[in-house]
């Protein structure tokens, strides 16, 4: 094991005041068969009973999973920890019993669930009985999601097979220790010519499958921050949650007098971008990464932050053409926030959706549709601030229909002025006049009822 942690050591690394739950079922040294009177398990695997006895003696545990309730920072959580020294942290029937009990306890106590995973997959000595435990885990996780409770996974080394495909990849936020092996295929069953980097924490982060790689020494603090954010923050939140206030403007204090002037202000290299707005608006802030479908987009910043002690989720375009993975990541973020009852802030700033051939192959239309759907289906309040370019449907996909605001140095348009001029068979020199015709300035958008108002500058006014 690259992390070198036992199940109990992993718990001690992240938690205080941990109370292990009473573990049901006979101990390994008295009844080796899982769910059956047969000493060698449900399929009578020769020597399985003796293997379990040796695993118990070696690990000090009676199964590959222990669980209980502990405090991580200021938050109580159900903690599940895998013992890799017990038969490679594999999942058998009694493992399923324990995992199902842990999820049920989380729901009964309205507690988030943190999994510290180190597993090689399903226990082959129990045959299909072991494999069907994945269905039990998936059902328990789905019931916990439906209950509106957060699930965080920490991927230790290794995290492979069904443990990765259920507790790991199915969590809301996925963290990994450096150097962890992660993948559905374990090291001994991969194709011989497989790229080894694809099965690493770094490879999975690059592919948008996990949210962050966290060092052991930083894990407790990182988990405490995530639990604070995913459980609503440090201040009492109204019920139902109230709409976030739009951030104040960080750039130009006055809207441009012409449409073309508005376009030039929004395109200025000196205009503040999403990163500056997020840094100014939030205290504690953590990002989620990737669309969980193999893609990332650095031009879409998504995550959760604290604003006046309350958690707000954010999806922010960073000024580039938004890739399909960006829209899918934003949709994932909005749906997670909606399930957890956390309001959402979106920042619009894009010349438009990426429209190159690769974007089409990546499903640009379907990804934009997914973002539109996530916004339309959200039950929590959503606030939008246009902070720069609002380029057509690629920008509108992240705009709240009834609660969109604009900064003085922004515009929102059905199409870029240059493209509109080209479609109308006008010359390039006609783009400024076309911009005026499109009525894309912030003050025009207010008059048209597209936005509620122009936010005040941060240097001179109060939060709207």
Secondary structure, 3 states (H helix, E strand, C coil): CCCCCCHHHHHHHHCEEEEECCCCCCCCCCCCCCCCCCCCCCCCCCCHHHHHHHHHHHHCCCCCEEEEEEEECCEEEEEEEECCCCHHHCECHHHHHHHHHHHHHHHHHCCEEEEEEEECCECHHHHHHHHCHHHHHHHHHHHHHHCCCCEEEEEEEEEEHHHHHHHHCCCCEEEECCCCEEECCCCCCCCCCCCHHHHEHHHHHHCCCCCEECCHHHHHHHHHHHHHHHCCECCCCCCCCCCCCCCCECCCCCCCCCHHHHHHHHHCCCCCCHHHHHHHHCCCEEEECCCCCCCCCCCEEEEEEEECCEEEEEEEECCCCECHHHHHHHHHHHHHHHHHCCCEEEEEEECCECCCHHHHHCCHHHHHHHHHHHHHHCCCCEEEEEEEEEEHHHHHCCCCCCCEEECCCCEEECCCHHHHHHHCCCCHHHHHHHHHHHCCEHHHHHHHCCCCCECCECCCCCCC
